[in-house]
């Protein structure tokens, strides 16, 4: 376990991390990308870490991949590439830098390592897991295969390397329906998110979709009544839901899509008021680029995503610790499942 006191002492011995309004003002261009949600006083706290990380990235020849659920100071301050799980998986295959810092949860870092076995992939906090990834095992995949012989297994990227290795192909929320529709079988097994699977089943009625009983601790908290209440309080409100939400929540929404799909919809439609039914950081990260849009709650925070902080990213680059490793015997079949997803997604988009 990380000794936080020792870590902080070591970092302070090498970097000036005291809050600095002077530095914050010097980095005003960066702050301008998040000033609706990060005050200048808060930025004065974050700026020394951002400056130190960006300097270390150059020294280490490292890149930062950040998921859309990262807090704004990471998303706008230090990320070289941002996106949803599919976008980050593709980016991981394209970066030339020898070091990748994964600002997301553990399965994302594993995916980057699977796709780039020769690179160093750093995870700022090894404890940043995922309720979906923890809900399914390779043994669970075997149970589903025994129950539905011959059916292909489509596993969400929110899974461990072992689960990916036991699957036929992976999917993300942005391509799940297209992946399932492309399977050469009447019955398709989806793991581990039951709500994503049920939402996909509604989109792909020609397939019999069966699923594992897993759910995201963030998205399963939303209810249809939450959405109806906000509509009654804010007439004209547009509601956008992530497909990890239960189907009755999705049915109440004006649009459903992955994090990248949500962002694209809001940028295209530019509603006066919008509620993003997903993790809170999503709205925070896009609000400054859309000043004419008012973002309303509710939203839920992912406790795992919030474990990734500027301090931990700085420590990972300073110490070069937290390297993610995947057993080659697991990595190879897992790589095939992820690469099949990437290849099929590109083929379907062509």
Buried (B, 14 or more C-beta within 10 A) or exposed (E): EBEEEEBEEBBEEEBEBEBBEEBBEEBEEBBEBBBBBBEEEBBBBBBBBBBBBBEBBEEBEBBBBBBBBBBBBBBBBBBBBBBBBBBBBBBBEEBEBEBBBBBBBBBBBBBBBBBBEEBBBBBBBBEBBBBBBBBBBBEBBEEBBEEBEEBBBBBBBBBBBBBBBBBBBBBBBBBBBBBBBBBEBEBBBBBBBBBBBBBBBEBBEEBBBBBBEBBBBBBBBBBBEBBEEBBEEBEEBBBBBBBBBBBBBBBBBBBBBBBBBBBBBBEEEEBEBBBBBBBBBBBBBBBBBBEEBBBBEBBBEBEBBBBBBBBBBBBBBBEBBBBBEBEEEBBEBBBBBBBBBBEBBEEEEE
